Amino acid sequence: MPNQTDAQKIVKPNADSLATAAKNAGKKGPPPVHLWNPDFCGDLDMRIARDGTWFYLGTPIGRKPMVKLFSSIIRRDGDDYFLVTPVEKVGIKVDDAPFVAVDFEAAGMGQEQVLTFTTNVDDIAVAGPDNPIRIERDPATGEPSPYVLIRRNLEALIDRKSFYRLIDLGAHHQLDGQQWFGLWSGGSFFPVIPSNELEG
């Protein structure tokens, strides 16, 4: 997210109008934010923390229906995140991913396994070719950060308890000439760590 400058003014009172527009736009299913191209109005003092908590003017938004409303109109363009309505586009700060996968259900076994994730804002996504799982590892510590694609180009960070459960469902598989430990879902294999590192 670019630094806030004089040219990029903070838009303070628009959270209410955004919420109203999101409510109206979502009356007949998910708002088609990818089709809307309103003018950029500046940055809103809104932030999504790594644990999925939404903040407005530095204060946590405690009402889940309001968070769900805002989450329905979030869009990612490049590396930046925006709340978008047919008439407004405001920048927000996202510390990591806009969603957190807080739970999942597993059905089937091995290559037939299907993993269905639920996010902190009640989105549901079935991991597979259209909703891949990916792992980023901290170059300094090697600590894994697992993500699953939820909708369009918006990901959820898979929370720690769910990731530990996922590891229990992992399997070894040959991929591009290398043996990996990873996860099957929806007919796709998602590598987590090279098998030789796991053994080491």
LINRATA-V95050 format. One record per backbone hydrogen bond with DSSP energy under -0.5 kcal/mol. CO is the residue of the C=O (numbers start at 1). NH is the residue of the N-H. E is the energy in kcal/mol with one decimal. If there is no record, write none. Layout:
co;nh;e
CO;NH;E
CO;NH;E
//
This chain:
co;nh;e
5;8;-0.6
7;9;-0.7
9;43;-1.3
10;12;-0.8
12;15;-0.7
13;16;-0.7
13;17;-0.5
14;18;-2.7
15;19;-2.4
16;20;-2.4
17;21;-2.5
18;22;-2.7
19;23;-2.3
20;24;-2.3
21;25;-2.6
22;26;-1.7
24;27;-1.0
26;29;-1.0
31;33;-2.1
32;35;-2.1
33;36;-1.0
39;89;-0.7
42;91;-2.0
43;11;-2.9
44;46;-2.7
45;57;-3.0
46;93;-2.5
47;49;-0.6
47;55;-3.1
48;95;-2.8
49;52;-2.0
53;49;-3.0
54;61;-3.2
55;47;-2.2
56;59;-1.8
59;56;-2.9
60;62;-0.9
62;64;-0.8
63;66;-0.5
63;67;-1.9
64;68;-3.0
65;69;-1.8
66;70;-2.4
67;71;-2.7
68;72;-1.1
69;72;-0.6
70;73;-1.5
71;74;-0.9
73;84;-2.7
75;77;-0.5
75;82;-2.8
76;78;-0.5
77;80;-1.9
80;77;-2.4
81;92;-2.1
82;75;-2.7
82;84;-0.5
83;90;-2.3
88;85;-3.0
89;41;-3.2
89;42;-0.6
90;83;-2.6
91;44;-2.9
92;81;-0.6
93;48;-2.4
99;157;-2.4
100;102;-0.8
100;120;-1.7
101;159;-2.5
103;118;-2.5
105;116;-2.8
107;114;-2.7
109;112;-1.9
110;113;-1.6
113;186;-1.3
113;187;-0.6
114;107;-2.3
114;116;-0.5
115;117;-0.6
115;127;-2.6
116;105;-2.3
117;125;-2.0
118;102;-1.6
118;103;-1.4
119;122;-1.8
123;119;-2.3
125;117;-3.2
125;127;-0.6
128;131;-0.5
131;128;-1.1
132;149;-2.2
134;147;-3.0
136;145;-3.4
138;142;-3.1
143;138;-2.6
145;136;-2.5
146;158;-2.8
147;134;-2.4
148;156;-2.4
151;154;-2.7
153;155;-0.5
154;150;-3.0
154;151;-1.4
155;99;-1.3
156;148;-2.0
157;101;-2.5
157;159;-0.5
159;163;-2.3
160;164;-2.5
161;165;-1.6
162;166;-2.4
163;167;-2.4
164;168;-1.1
165;169;-0.5
166;169;-1.8
167;170;-1.4
171;182;-3.0
173;180;-2.9
175;178;-1.6
178;175;-3.4
178;180;-0.5
179;195;-2.2
180;173;-2.8
180;182;-0.5
181;192;-2.5
181;193;-2.1
182;171;-2.4
183;190;-3.2
185;188;-1.9
188;185;-2.4
189;191;-0.6
190;183;-2.4
193;181;-2.8
194;197;-0.8
194;198;-1.6
195;199;-2.2
196;200;-1.6
//
